Amino acid sequence: MSKFCTIQKLAEDVGIHETSITKLIKAGVLTKHYLQGMSRIFIDTEEFNSKMFKEHSSDPTNTFNLDDFLIS
């Protein structure tokens, strides 16, 4: 089963700004979820990890470039 967390919690855990995650949602890279009628947006952490880091990669530089999605 997938683990979900809020945008704020995910941003805090990975050390990025919340607007970066919001921009990824708007760009269609991440899917937003609403759990049990709550008004907060939740993100699937498994989806985040699979989108940010290419699976089965032995190259640590083979990551998703967040700079492409930062709000200026």
mmCIF file as Biopython writes it, N, C-alpha, C and O atoms, coordinates in Angstrom:
data_model
#
loop_
_atom_site.group_PDB
_atom_site.id
_atom_site.type_symbol
_atom_site.label_atom_id
_atom_site.label_alt_id
_atom_site.label_comp_id
_atom_site.label_asym_id
_atom_site.label_entity_id
_atom_site.label_seq_id
_atom_site.pdbx_PDB_ins_code
_atom_site.Cartn_x
_atom_site.Cartn_y
_atom_site.Cartn_z
_atom_site.occupancy
_atom_site.B_iso_or_equiv
_atom_site.auth_seq_id
_atom_site.auth_asym_id
_atom_site.pdbx_PDB_model_num
ATOM 1   N N  . MET A ? 1  ? 0.842   -1.182 0.000   1.0 0.0 1  A 1 
ATOM 2   C CA . MET A ? 1  ? 0.000   0.000  0.000   1.0 0.0 1  A 1 
ATOM 3   C C  . MET A ? 1  ? 0.888   1.247  0.000   1.0 0.0 1  A 1 
ATOM 4   O O  . MET A ? 1  ? 1.944   1.276  0.633   1.0 0.0 1  A 1 
ATOM 5   N N  . SER A ? 2  ? 0.451   2.240  -0.700  1.0 0.0 2  A 1 
ATOM 6   C CA . SER A ? 2  ? 1.215   3.478  -0.812  1.0 0.0 2  A 1 
ATOM 7   C C  . SER A ? 2  ? 1.139   4.289  0.473   1.0 0.0 2  A 1 
ATOM 8   O O  . SER A ? 2  ? 0.159   4.227  1.216   1.0 0.0 2  A 1 
ATOM 9   N N  . LYS A ? 3  ? 2.190   5.045  0.711   1.0 0.0 3  A 1 
ATOM 10  C CA . LYS A ? 3  ? 2.224   5.961  1.845   1.0 0.0 3  A 1 
ATOM 11  C C  . LYS A ? 3  ? 1.999   7.365  1.306   1.0 0.0 3  A 1 
ATOM 12  O O  . LYS A ? 3  ? 2.633   7.773  0.333   1.0 0.0 3  A 1 
ATOM 13  N N  . PHE A ? 4  ? 1.102   8.096  1.934   1.0 0.0 4  A 1 
ATOM 14  C CA . PHE A ? 4  ? 0.788   9.450  1.507   1.0 0.0 4  A 1 
ATOM 15  C C  . PHE A ? 4  ? 1.230   10.443 2.577   1.0 0.0 4  A 1 
ATOM 16  O O  . PHE A ? 4  ? 1.185   10.142 3.770   1.0 0.0 4  A 1 
ATOM 17  N N  . CYS A ? 5  ? 1.656   11.621 2.144   1.0 0.0 5  A 1 
ATOM 18  C CA . CYS A ? 5  ? 1.958   12.698 3.081   1.0 0.0 5  A 1 
ATOM 19  C C  . CYS A ? 5  ? 1.584   14.025 2.424   1.0 0.0 5  A 1 
ATOM 20  O O  . CYS A ? 5  ? 1.410   14.109 1.208   1.0 0.0 5  A 1 
ATOM 21  N N  . THR A ? 6  ? 1.467   15.044 3.244   1.0 0.0 6  A 1 
ATOM 22  C CA . THR A ? 6  ? 1.092   16.360 2.723   1.0 0.0 6  A 1 
ATOM 23  C C  . THR A ? 6  ? 2.265   16.977 1.969   1.0 0.0 6  A 1 
ATOM 24  O O  . THR A ? 6  ? 3.411   16.552 2.115   1.0 0.0 6  A 1 
ATOM 25  N N  . ILE A ? 7  ? 1.957   17.978 1.168   1.0 0.0 7  A 1 
ATOM 26  C CA . ILE A ? 7  ? 2.996   18.703 0.433   1.0 0.0 7  A 1 
ATOM 27  C C  . ILE A ? 7  ? 4.010   19.283 1.417   1.0 0.0 7  A 1 
ATOM 28  O O  . ILE A ? 7  ? 5.216   19.217 1.179   1.0 0.0 7  A 1 
ATOM 29  N N  . GLN A ? 8  ? 3.526   19.845 2.513   1.0 0.0 8  A 1 
ATOM 30  C CA . GLN A ? 8  ? 4.400   20.468 3.496   1.0 0.0 8  A 1 
ATOM 31  C C  . GLN A ? 8  ? 5.353   19.446 4.115   1.0 0.0 8  A 1 
ATOM 32  O O  . GLN A ? 8  ? 6.547   19.713 4.253   1.0 0.0 8  A 1 
ATOM 33  N N  . LYS A ? 9  ? 4.833   18.288 4.484   1.0 0.0 9  A 1 
ATOM 34  C CA . LYS A ? 9  ? 5.650   17.243 5.108   1.0 0.0 9  A 1 
ATOM 35  C C  . LYS A ? 9  ? 6.671   16.695 4.117   1.0 0.0 9  A 1 
ATOM 36  O O  . LYS A ? 9  ? 7.830   16.488 4.476   1.0 0.0 9  A 1 
ATOM 37  N N  . LEU A ? 10 ? 6.257   16.458 2.881   1.0 0.0 10 A 1 
ATOM 38  C CA . LEU A ? 10 ? 7.175   15.948 1.864   1.0 0.0 10 A 1 
ATOM 39  C C  . LEU A ? 10 ? 8.299   16.946 1.602   1.0 0.0 10 A 1 
ATOM 40  O O  . LEU A ? 10 ? 9.466   16.566 1.515   1.0 0.0 10 A 1 
ATOM 41  N N  . ALA A ? 11 ? 7.942   18.220 1.478   1.0 0.0 11 A 1 
ATOM 42  C CA . ALA A ? 11 ? 8.952   19.259 1.240   1.0 0.0 11 A 1 
ATOM 43  C C  . ALA A ? 11 ? 9.948   19.320 2.395   1.0 0.0 11 A 1 
ATOM 44  O O  . ALA A ? 11 ? 11.153  19.442 2.177   1.0 0.0 11 A 1 
ATOM 45  N N  . GLU A ? 12 ? 9.448   19.234 3.603   1.0 0.0 12 A 1 
ATOM 46  C CA . GLU A ? 12 ? 10.314  19.257 4.783   1.0 0.0 12 A 1 
ATOM 47  C C  . GLU A ? 12 ? 11.233  18.030 4.813   1.0 0.0 12 A 1 
ATOM 48  O O  . GLU A ? 12 ? 12.420  18.150 5.114   1.0 0.0 12 A 1 
ATOM 49  N N  . ASP A ? 13 ? 10.690  16.868 4.504   1.0 0.0 13 A 1 
ATOM 50  C CA . ASP A ? 13 ? 11.471  15.624 4.555   1.0 0.0 13 A 1 
ATOM 51  C C  . ASP A ? 13 ? 12.592  15.578 3.521   1.0 0.0 13 A 1 
ATOM 52  O O  . ASP A ? 13 ? 13.677  15.074 3.809   1.0 0.0 13 A 1 
ATOM 53  N N  . VAL A ? 14 ? 12.341  16.098 2.325   1.0 0.0 14 A 1 
ATOM 54  C CA . VAL A ? 14 ? 13.359  16.024 1.270   1.0 0.0 14 A 1 
ATOM 55  C C  . VAL A ? 14 ? 14.176  17.306 1.147   1.0 0.0 14 A 1 
ATOM 56  O O  . VAL A ? 14 ? 15.136  17.353 0.377   1.0 0.0 14 A 1 
ATOM 57  N N  . GLY A ? 15 ? 13.812  18.342 1.892   1.0 0.0 15 A 1 
ATOM 58  C CA . GLY A ? 15 ? 14.612  19.564 1.918   1.0 0.0 15 A 1 
ATOM 59  C C  . GLY A ? 15 ? 14.442  20.464 0.710   1.0 0.0 15 A 1 
ATOM 60  O O  . GLY A ? 15 ? 15.393  21.114 0.275   1.0 0.0 15 A 1 
ATOM 61  N N  . ILE A ? 16 ? 13.223  20.505 0.165   1.0 0.0 16 A 1 
ATOM 62  C CA . ILE A ? 16 ? 12.945  21.420 -0.939  1.0 0.0 16 A 1 
ATOM 63  C C  . ILE A ? 16 ? 11.784  22.327 -0.547  1.0 0.0 16 A 1 
ATOM 64  O O  . ILE A ? 16 ? 11.095  22.070 0.440   1.0 0.0 16 A 1 
ATOM 65  N N  . HIS A ? 17 ? 11.571  23.375 -1.314  1.0 0.0 17 A 1 
ATOM 66  C CA . HIS A ? 17 ? 10.490  24.315 -1.019  1.0 0.0 17 A 1 
ATOM 67  C C  . HIS A ? 17 ? 9.158   23.737 -1.496  1.0 0.0 17 A 1 
ATOM 68  O O  . HIS A ? 17 ? 9.108   23.026 -2.499  1.0 0.0 17 A 1 
ATOM 69  N N  . GLU A ? 18 ? 8.090   24.041 -0.780  1.0 0.0 18 A 1 
ATOM 70  C CA . GLU A ? 18 ? 6.753   23.550 -1.117  1.0 0.0 18 A 1 
ATOM 71  C C  . GLU A ? 18 ? 6.331   23.934 -2.530  1.0 0.0 18 A 1 
ATOM 72  O O  . GLU A ? 18 ? 5.634   23.169 -3.196  1.0 0.0 18 A 1 
ATOM 73  N N  . THR A ? 19 ? 6.749   25.117 -2.995  1.0 0.0 19 A 1 
ATOM 74  C CA . THR A ? 19 ? 6.349   25.557 -4.337  1.0 0.0 19 A 1 
ATOM 75  C C  . THR A ? 19 ? 6.924   24.654 -5.422  1.0 0.0 19 A 1 
ATOM 76  O O  . THR A ? 19 ? 6.350   24.547 -6.505  1.0 0.0 19 A 1 
ATOM 77  N N  . SER A ? 20 ? 8.052   24.004 -5.142  1.0 0.0 20 A 1 
ATOM 78  C CA . SER A ? 20 ? 8.615   23.064 -6.116  1.0 0.0 20 A 1 
ATOM 79  C C  . SER A ? 20 ? 7.671   21.887 -6.326  1.0 0.0 20 A 1 
ATOM 80  O O  . SER A ? 20 ? 7.463   21.447 -7.457  1.0 0.0 20 A 1 
ATOM 81  N N  . ILE A ? 21 ? 7.103   21.379 -5.242  1.0 0.0 21 A 1 
ATOM 82  C CA . ILE A ? 21 ? 6.170   20.255 -5.341  1.0 0.0 21 A 1 
ATOM 83  C C  . ILE A ? 21 ? 4.881   20.704 -6.005  1.0 0.0 21 A 1 
ATOM 84  O O  . ILE A ? 21 ? 4.328   19.983 -6.836  1.0 0.0 21 A 1 
ATOM 85  N N  . THR A ? 22 ? 4.395   21.888 -5.647  1.0 0.0 22 A 1 
ATOM 86  C CA . THR A ? 22 ? 3.185   22.425 -6.268  1.0 0.0 22 A 1 
ATOM 87  C C  . THR A ? 22 ? 3.368   22.569 -7.774  1.0 0.0 22 A 1 
ATOM 88  O O  . THR A ? 22 ? 2.468   22.249 -8.550  1.0 0.0 22 A 1 
ATOM 89  N N  . LYS A ? 23 ? 4.523   23.047 -8.176  1.0 0.0 23 A 1 
ATOM 90  C CA . LYS A ? 23 ? 4.815   23.206 -9.603  1.0 0.0 23 A 1 
ATOM 91  C C  . LYS A ? 23 ? 4.849   21.849 -10.314 1.0 0.0 23 A 1 
ATOM 92  O O  . LYS A ? 23 ? 4.390   21.737 -11.451 1.0 0.0 23 A 1 
ATOM 93  N N  . LEU A ? 24 ? 5.388   20.821 -9.656  1.0 0.0 24 A 1 
ATOM 94  C CA . LEU A ? 24 ? 5.405   19.474 -10.231 1.0 0.0 24 A 1 
ATOM 95  C C  . LEU A ? 24 ? 3.986   18.933 -10.416 1.0 0.0 24 A 1 
ATOM 96  O O  . LEU A ? 24 ? 3.707   18.228 -11.386 1.0 0.0 24 A 1 
ATOM 97  N N  . ILE A ? 25 ? 3.095   19.264 -9.487  1.0 0.0 25 A 1 
ATOM 98  C CA . ILE A ? 25 ? 1.693   18.850 -9.610  1.0 0.0 25 A 1 
ATOM 99  C C  . ILE A ? 25 ? 1.051   19.555 -10.796 1.0 0.0 25 A 1 
ATOM 100 O O  . ILE A ? 25 ? 0.381   18.915 -11.608 1.0 0.0 25 A 1 
ATOM 101 N N  . LYS A ? 26 ? 1.247   20.866 -10.906 1.0 0.0 26 A 1 
ATOM 102 C CA . LYS A ? 26 ? 0.662   21.636 -12.008 1.0 0.0 26 A 1 
ATOM 103 C C  . LYS A ? 26 ? 1.199   21.195 -13.360 1.0 0.0 26 A 1 
ATOM 104 O O  . LYS A ? 26 ? 0.489   21.262 -14.363 1.0 0.0 26 A 1 
ATOM 105 N N  . ALA A ? 27 ? 2.468   20.739 -13.394 1.0 0.0 27 A 1 
ATOM 106 C CA . ALA A ? 27 ? 3.081   20.284 -14.647 1.0 0.0 27 A 1 
ATOM 107 C C  . ALA A ? 27 ? 2.658   18.857 -15.001 1.0 0.0 27 A 1 
ATOM 108 O O  . ALA A ? 27 ? 3.004   18.357 -16.072 1.0 0.0 27 A 1 
ATOM 109 N N  . GLY A ? 28 ? 1.919   18.204 -14.115 1.0 0.0 28 A 1 
ATOM 110 C CA . GLY A ? 28 ? 1.457   16.850 -14.386 1.0 0.0 28 A 1 
ATOM 111 C C  . GLY A ? 28 ? 2.475   15.767 -14.070 1.0 0.0 28 A 1 
ATOM 112 O O  . GLY A ? 28 ? 2.287   14.610 -14.444 1.0 0.0 28 A 1 
ATOM 113 N N  . VAL A ? 29 ? 3.547   16.131 -13.389 1.0 0.0 29 A 1 
ATOM 114 C CA . VAL A ? 29 ? 4.576   15.155 -13.024 1.0 0.0 29 A 1 
ATOM 115 C C  . VAL A ? 29 ? 4.122   14.329 -11.823 1.0 0.0 29 A 1 
ATOM 116 O O  . VAL A ? 29 ? 4.356   13.121 -11.773 1.0 0.0 29 A 1 
ATOM 117 N N  . LEU A ? 30 ? 3.477   14.974 -10.863 1.0 0.0 30 A 1 
ATOM 118 C CA . LEU A ? 30 ? 2.950   14.293 -9.681  1.0 0.0 30 A 1 
ATOM 119 C C  . LEU A ? 30 ? 1.430   14.388 -9.660  1.0 0.0 30 A 1 
ATOM 120 O O  . LEU A ? 30 ? 0.847   15.331 -10.197 1.0 0.0 30 A 1 
ATOM 121 N N  . THR A ? 31 ? 0.802   13.408 -9.038  1.0 0.0 31 A 1 
ATOM 122 C CA . THR A ? 31 ? -0.653  13.373 -8.911  1.0 0.0 31 A 1 
ATOM 123 C C  . THR A ? 31 ? -1.040  13.794 -7.501  1.0 0.0 31 A 1 
ATOM 124 O O  . THR A ? 31 ? -0.456  13.326 -6.524  1.0 0.0 31 A 1 
ATOM 125 N N  . LYS A ? 32 ? -2.035  14.684 -7.398  1.0 0.0 32 A 1 
ATOM 126 C CA . LYS A ? 32 ? -2.509  15.073 -6.067  1.0 0.0 32 A 1 
ATOM 127 C C  . LYS A ? 32 ? -3.649  14.145 -5.662  1.0 0.0 32 A 1 
ATOM 128 O O  . LYS A ? 32 ? -4.436  13.701 -6.498  1.0 0.0 32 A 1 
ATOM 129 N N  . HIS A ? 33 ? -3.720  13.865 -4.373  1.0 0.0 33 A 1 
ATOM 130 C CA . HIS A ? 33 ? -4.735  12.973 -3.823  1.0 0.0 33 A 1 
ATOM 131 C C  . HIS A ? 33 ? -5.425  13.666 -2.658  1.0 0.0 33 A 1 
ATOM 132 O O  . HIS A ? 33 ? -4.810  14.440 -1.925  1.0 0.0 33 A 1 
ATOM 133 N N  . TYR A ? 34 ? -6.706  13.378 -2.501  1.0 0.0 34 A 1 
ATOM 134 C CA . TYR A ? 34 ? -7.463  13.841 -1.341  1.0 0.0 34 A 1 
ATOM 135 C C  . TYR A ? 34 ? -7.876  12.597 -0.574  1.0 0.0 34 A 1 
ATOM 136 O O  . TYR A ? 34 ? -8.485  11.694 -1.149  1.0 0.0 34 A 1 
ATOM 137 N N  . LEU A ? 35 ? -7.558  12.531 0.707   1.0 0.0 35 A 1 
ATOM 138 C CA . LEU A ? 35 ? -7.827  11.345 1.504   1.0 0.0 35 A 1 
ATOM 139 C C  . LEU A ? 35 ? -8.983  11.571 2.459   1.0 0.0 35 A 1 
ATOM 140 O O  . LEU A ? 35 ? -9.018  12.558 3.193   1.0 0.0 35 A 1 
ATOM 141 N N  . GLN A ? 36 ? -9.922  10.650 2.441   1.0 0.0 36 A 1 
ATOM 142 C CA . GLN A ? 36 ? -11.047 10.618 3.374   1.0 0.0 36 A 1 
ATOM 143 C C  . GLN A ? 36 ? -11.732 11.966 3.544   1.0 0.0 36 A 1 
ATOM 144 O O  . GLN A ? 36 ? -12.037 12.375 4.664   1.0 0.0 36 A 1 
ATOM 145 N N  . GLY A ? 37 ? -11.972 12.654 2.436   1.0 0.0 37 A 1 
ATOM 146 C CA . GLY A ? 37 ? -12.696 13.909 2.460   1.0 0.0 37 A 1 
ATOM 147 C C  . GLY A ? 37 ? -11.935 15.085 3.043   1.0 0.0 37 A 1 
ATOM 148 O O  . GLY A ? 37 ? -12.521 16.142 3.275   1.0 0.0 37 A 1 
ATOM 149 N N  . MET A ? 38 ? -10.648 14.925 3.283   1.0 0.0 38 A 1 
ATOM 150 C CA . MET A ? 38 ? -9.850  16.027 3.825   1.0 0.0 38 A 1 
ATOM 151 C C  . MET A ? 38 ? -9.570  17.036 2.719   1.0 0.0 38 A 1 
ATOM 152 O O  . MET A ? 38 ? -9.438  16.666 1.552   1.0 0.0 38 A 1 
ATOM 153 N N  . SER A ? 39 ? -9.479  18.306 3.086   1.0 0.0 39 A 1 
ATOM 154 C CA . SER A ? 39 ? -9.256  19.345 2.085   1.0 0.0 39 A 1 
ATOM 155 C C  . SER A ? 39 ? -7.783  19.505 1.715   1.0 0.0 39 A 1 
ATOM 156 O O  . SER A ? 39 ? -7.470  20.161 0.721   1.0 0.0 39 A 1 
ATOM 157 N N  . ARG A ? 40 ? -6.876  18.922 2.493   1.0 0.0 40 A 1 
ATOM 158 C CA . ARG A ? 40 ? -5.442  19.016 2.196   1.0 0.0 40 A 1 
ATOM 159 C C  . ARG A ? 40 ? -5.076  18.083 1.052   1.0 0.0 40 A 1 
ATOM 160 O O  . ARG A ? 40 ? -5.678  17.024 0.871   1.0 0.0 40 A 1 
ATOM 161 N N  . ILE A ? 41 ? -4.080  18.498 0.289   1.0 0.0 41 A 1 
ATOM 162 C CA . ILE A ? 41 ? -3.578  17.681 -0.816  1.0 0.0 41 A 1 
ATOM 163 C C  . ILE A ? 41 ? -2.484  16.760 -0.284  1.0 0.0 41 A 1 
ATOM 164 O O  . ILE A ? 41 ? -1.596  17.187 0.454   1.0 0.0 41 A 1 
ATOM 165 N N  . PHE A ? 42 ? -2.567  15.497 -0.670  1.0 0.0 42 A 1 
ATOM 166 C CA . PHE A ? 42 ? -1.574  14.508 -0.276  1.0 0.0 42 A 1 
ATOM 167 C C  . PHE A ? 42 ? -0.834  14.016 -1.509  1.0 0.0 42 A 1 
ATOM 168 O O  . PHE A ? 42 ? -1.388  13.979 -2.607  1.0 0.0 42 A 1 
ATOM 169 N N  . ILE A ? 43 ? 0.425   13.638 -1.315  1.0 0.0 43 A 1 
ATOM 170 C CA . ILE A ? 43 ? 1.271   13.120 -2.380  1.0 0.0 43 A 1 
ATOM 171 C C  . ILE A ? 43 ? 1.659   11.689 -2.029  1.0 0.0 43 A 1 
ATOM 172 O O  . ILE A ? 43 ? 1.983   11.387 -0.880  1.0 0.0 43 A 1 
ATOM 173 N N  . ASP A ? 44 ? 1.624   10.813 -3.028  1.0 0.0 44 A 1 
ATOM 174 C CA . ASP A ? 44 ? 2.059   9.432  -2.862  1.0 0.0 44 A 1 
ATOM 175 C C  . ASP A ? 44 ? 3.589   9.427  -2.848  1.0 0.0 44 A 1 
ATOM 176 O O  . ASP A ? 44 ? 4.217   9.783  -3.845  1.0 0.0 44 A 1 
ATOM 177 N N  . THR A ? 45 ? 4.190   9.028  -1.733  1.0 0.0 45 A 1 
ATOM 178 C CA . THR A ? 45 ? 5.648   9.078  -1.622  1.0 0.0 45 A 1 
ATOM 179 C C  . THR A ? 45 ? 6.335   8.092  -2.563  1.0 0.0 45 A 1 
ATOM 180 O O  . THR A ? 45 ? 7.445   8.356  -3.026  1.0 0.0 45 A 1 
ATOM 181 N N  . GLU A ? 46 ? 5.693   6.965  -2.850  1.0 0.0 46 A 1 
ATOM 182 C CA . GLU A ? 46 ? 6.271   6.010  -3.803  1.0 0.0 46 A 1 
ATOM 183 C C  . GLU A ? 46 ? 6.312   6.615  -5.204  1.0 0.0 46 A 1 
ATOM 184 O O  . GLU A ? 46 ? 7.289   6.441  -5.933  1.0 0.0 46 A 1 
ATOM 185 N N  . GLU A ? 47 ? 5.250   7.327  -5.578  1.0 0.0 47 A 1 
ATOM 186 C CA . GLU A ? 47 ? 5.227   7.997  -6.880  1.0 0.0 47 A 1 
ATOM 187 C C  . GLU A ? 47 ? 6.313   9.071  -6.936  1.0 0.0 47 A 1 
ATOM 188 O O  . GLU A ? 47 ? 7.017   9.198  -7.938  1.0 0.0 47 A 1 
ATOM 189 N N  . PHE A ? 48 ? 6.443   9.839  -5.859  1.0 0.0 48 A 1 
ATOM 190 C CA . PHE A ? 48 ? 7.462   10.884 -5.810  1.0 0.0 48 A 1 
ATOM 191 C C  . PHE A ? 48 ? 8.852   10.288 -6.013  1.0 0.0 48 A 1 
ATOM 192 O O  . PHE A ? 48 ? 9.633   10.784 -6.824  1.0 0.0 48 A 1 
ATOM 193 N N  . ASN A ? 49 ? 9.153   9.231  -5.279  1.0 0.0 49 A 1 
ATOM 194 C CA . ASN A ? 49 ? 10.474  8.604  -5.393  1.0 0.0 49 A 1 
ATOM 195 C C  . ASN A ? 49 ? 10.720  8.039  -6.786  1.0 0.0 49 A 1 
ATOM 196 O O  . ASN A ? 49 ? 11.823  8.168  -7.318  1.0 0.0 49 A 1 
ATOM 197 N N  . SER A ? 50 ? 9.715   7.419  -7.378  1.0 0.0 50 A 1 
ATOM 198 C CA . SER A ? 50 ? 9.914   6.831  -8.709  1.0 0.0 50 A 1 
ATOM 199 C C  . SER A ? 50 ? 10.041  7.904  -9.783  1.0 0.0 50 A 1 
ATOM 200 O O  . SER A ? 50 ? 10.721  7.687  -10.786 1.0 0.0 50 A 1 
ATOM 201 N N  . LYS A ? 51 ? 9.402   9.052  -9.596  1.0 0.0 51 A 1 
ATOM 202 C CA . LYS A ? 51 ? 9.502   10.132 -10.579 1.0 0.0 51 A 1 
ATOM 203 C C  . LYS A ? 51 ? 10.791  10.931 -10.418 1.0 0.0 51 A 1 
ATOM 204 O O  . LYS A ? 51 ? 11.358  11.401 -11.404 1.0 0.0 51 A 1 
ATOM 205 N N  . MET A ? 52 ? 11.253  11.086 -9.188  1.0 0.0 52 A 1 
ATOM 206 C CA . MET A ? 52 ? 12.432  11.905 -8.941  1.0 0.0 52 A 1 
ATOM 207 C C  . MET A ? 52 ? 13.730  11.168 -9.234  1.0 0.0 52 A 1 
ATOM 208 O O  . MET A ? 52 ? 14.710  11.774 -9.668  1.0 0.0 52 A 1 
ATOM 209 N N  . PHE A ? 53 ? 13.737  9.881  -9.002  1.0 0.0 53 A 1 
ATOM 210 C CA . PHE A ? 53 ? 14.952  9.088  -9.197  1.0 0.0 53 A 1 
ATOM 211 C C  . PHE A ? 53 ? 14.613  7.917  -10.102 1.0 0.0 53 A 1 
ATOM 212 O O  . PHE A ? 53 ? 13.747  7.105  -9.774  1.0 0.0 53 A 1 
ATOM 213 N N  . LYS A ? 54 ? 15.281  7.826  -11.224 1.0 0.0 54 A 1 
ATOM 214 C CA . LYS A ? 54 ? 14.983  6.754  -12.167 1.0 0.0 54 A 1 
ATOM 215 C C  . LYS A ? 54 ? 15.276  5.413  -11.511 1.0 0.0 54 A 1 
ATOM 216 O O  . LYS A ? 54 ? 16.323  5.214  -10.895 1.0 0.0 54 A 1 
ATOM 217 N N  . GLU A ? 55 ? 14.318  4.497  -11.660 1.0 0.0 55 A 1 
ATOM 218 C CA . GLU A ? 55 ? 14.426  3.201  -11.006 1.0 0.0 55 A 1 
ATOM 219 C C  . GLU A ? 55 ? 15.610  2.398  -11.531 1.0 0.0 55 A 1 
ATOM 220 O O  . GLU A ? 55 ? 15.955  2.453  -12.712 1.0 0.0 55 A 1 
ATOM 221 N N  . HIS A ? 56 ? 16.214  1.660  -10.623 1.0 0.0 56 A 1 
ATOM 222 C CA . HIS A ? 56 ? 17.304  0.733  -10.938 1.0 0.0 56 A 1 
ATOM 223 C C  . HIS A ? 56 ? 18.496  1.429  -11.576 1.0 0.0 56 A 1 
ATOM 224 O O  . HIS A ? 56 ? 19.188  0.832  -12.401 1.0 0.0 56 A 1 
ATOM 225 N N  . SER A ? 57 ? 18.739  2.649  -11.219 1.0 0.0 57 A 1 
ATOM 226 C CA . SER A ? 57 ? 19.864  3.393  -11.781 1.0 0.0 57 A 1 
ATOM 227 C C  . SER A ? 57 ? 21.071  3.268  -10.864 1.0 0.0 57 A 1 
ATOM 228 O O  . SER A ? 57 ? 20.967  3.471  -9.654  1.0 0.0 57 A 1 
ATOM 229 N N  . SER A ? 58 ? 22.214  2.934  -11.445 1.0 0.0 58 A 1 
ATOM 230 C CA . SER A ? 58 ? 23.440  2.869  -10.654 1.0 0.0 58 A 1 
ATOM 231 C C  . SER A ? 58 ? 24.178  4.205  -10.683 1.0 0.0 58 A 1 
ATOM 232 O O  . SER A ? 58 ? 25.164  4.387  -9.968  1.0 0.0 58 A 1 
ATOM 233 N N  . ASP A ? 59 ? 23.706  5.134  -11.503 1.0 0.0 59 A 1 
ATOM 234 C CA . ASP A ? 59 ? 24.327  6.450  -11.632 1.0 0.0 59 A 1 
ATOM 235 C C  . ASP A ? 59 ? 23.616  7.437  -10.705 1.0 0.0 59 A 1 
ATOM 236 O O  . ASP A ? 59 ? 22.467  7.787  -10.977 1.0 0.0 59 A 1 
ATOM 237 N N  . PRO A ? 60 ? 24.246  7.901  -9.623  1.0 0.0 60 A 1 
ATOM 238 C CA . PRO A ? 60 ? 23.571  8.807  -8.684  1.0 0.0 60 A 1 
ATOM 239 C C  . PRO A ? 60 ? 23.230  10.170 -9.283  1.0 0.0 60 A 1 
ATOM 240 O O  . PRO A ? 60 ? 22.422  10.903 -8.714  1.0 0.0 60 A 1 
ATOM 241 N N  . THR A ? 61 ? 23.829  10.522 -10.420 1.0 0.0 61 A 1 
ATOM 242 C CA . THR A ? 61 ? 23.510  11.803 -11.051 1.0 0.0 61 A 1 
ATOM 243 C C  . THR A ? 61 ? 22.287  11.694 -11.953 1.0 0.0 61 A 1 
ATOM 244 O O  . THR A ? 61 ? 21.842  12.700 -12.505 1.0 0.0 61 A 1 
ATOM 245 N N  . ASN A ? 62 ? 21.742  10.509 -12.112 1.0 0.0 62 A 1 
ATOM 246 C CA . ASN A ? 62 ? 20.594  10.264 -12.977 1.0 0.0 62 A 1 
ATOM 247 C C  . ASN A ? 62 ? 19.311  10.587 -12.211 1.0 0.0 62 A 1 
ATOM 248 O O  . ASN A ? 62 ? 18.529  9.690  -11.896 1.0 0.0 62 A 1 
ATOM 249 N N  . THR A ? 63 ? 19.098  11.864 -11.914 1.0 0.0 63 A 1 
ATOM 250 C CA . THR A ? 63 ? 17.953  12.300 -11.123 1.0 0.0 63 A 1 
ATOM 251 C C  . THR A ? 63 ? 17.130  13.325 -11.887 1.0 0.0 63 A 1 
ATOM 252 O O  . THR A ? 63 ? 17.554  13.851 -12.915 1.0 0.0 63 A 1 
ATOM 253 N N  . PHE A ? 64 ? 15.968  13.588 -11.369 1.0 0.0 64 A 1 
ATOM 254 C CA . PHE A ? 64 ? 15.045  14.561 -11.928 1.0 0.0 64 A 1 
ATOM 255 C C  . PHE A ? 64 ? 15.552  15.954 -11.574 1.0 0.0 64 A 1 
ATOM 256 O O  . PHE A ? 64 ? 15.930  16.189 -10.427 1.0 0.0 64 A 1 
ATOM 257 N N  . ASN A ? 65 ? 15.569  16.874 -12.515 1.0 0.0 65 A 1 
ATOM 258 C CA . ASN A ? 65 ? 16.090  18.219 -12.276 1.0 0.0 65 A 1 
ATOM 259 C C  . ASN A ? 65 ? 14.978  19.132 -11.768 1.0 0.0 65 A 1 
ATOM 260 O O  . ASN A ? 65 ? 14.135  19.578 -12.547 1.0 0.0 65 A 1 
ATOM 261 N N  . LEU A ? 66 ? 14.975  19.411 -10.469 1.0 0.0 66 A 1 
ATOM 262 C CA . LEU A ? 66 ? 13.950  20.277 -9.886  1.0 0.0 66 A 1 
ATOM 263 C C  . LEU A ? 66 ? 14.076  21.716 -10.356 1.0 0.0 66 A 1 
ATOM 264 O O  . LEU A ? 66 ? 13.093  22.456 -10.314 1.0 0.0 66 A 1 
ATOM 265 N N  . ASP A ? 67 ? 15.252  22.136 -10.801 1.0 0.0 67 A 1 
ATOM 266 C CA . ASP A ? 67 ? 15.435  23.510 -11.265 1.0 0.0 67 A 1 
ATOM 267 C C  . ASP A ? 67 ? 14.528  23.833 -12.445 1.0 0.0 67 A 1 
ATOM 268 O O  . ASP A ? 67 ? 14.184  24.996 -12.660 1.0 0.0 67 A 1 
ATOM 269 N N  . ASP A ? 68 ? 14.139  22.824 -13.207 1.0 0.0 68 A 1 
ATOM 270 C CA . ASP A ? 68 ? 13.238  23.037 -14.334 1.0 0.0 68 A 1 
ATOM 271 C C  . ASP A ? 68 ? 11.835  23.425 -13.877 1.0 0.0 68 A 1 
ATOM 272 O O  . ASP A ? 68 ? 11.048  23.939 -14.672 1.0 0.0 68 A 1 
ATOM 273 N N  . PHE A ? 69 ? 11.514  23.188 -12.609 1.0 0.0 69 A 1 
ATOM 274 C CA . PHE A ? 69 ? 10.163  23.405 -12.117 1.0 0.0 69 A 1 
ATOM 275 C C  . PHE A ? 69 ? 10.061  24.468 -11.035 1.0 0.0 69 A 1 
ATOM 276 O O  . PHE A ? 69 ? 8.980   24.678 -10.484 1.0 0.0 69 A 1 
ATOM 277 N N  . LEU A ? 70 ? 11.150  25.137 -10.720 1.0 0.0 70 A 1 
ATOM 278 C CA . LEU A ? 70 ? 11.103  26.168 -9.689  1.0 0.0 70 A 1 
ATOM 279 C C  . LEU A ? 70 ? 10.338  27.395 -10.180 1.0 0.0 70 A 1 
ATOM 280 O O  . LEU A ? 70 ? 10.455  27.791 -11.340 1.0 0.0 70 A 1 
ATOM 281 N N  . ILE A ? 71 ? 9.569   27.976 -9.297  1.0 0.0 71 A 1 
ATOM 282 C CA . ILE A ? 71 ? 8.822   29.190 -9.622  1.0 0.0 71 A 1 
ATOM 283 C C  . ILE A ? 71 ? 9.739   30.380 -9.405  1.0 0.0 71 A 1 
ATOM 284 O O  . ILE A ? 71 ? 10.294  30.558 -8.321  1.0 0.0 71 A 1 
ATOM 285 N N  . SER A ? 72 ? 9.896   31.190 -10.436 1.0 0.0 72 A 1 
ATOM 286 C CA . SER A ? 72 ? 10.794  32.344 -10.295 1.0 0.0 72 A 1 
ATOM 287 C C  . SER A ? 72 ? 10.028  33.591 -9.912  1.0 0.0 72 A 1 
ATOM 288 O O  . SER A ? 72 ? 10.624  34.656 -9.751  1.0 0.0 72 A 1 
#
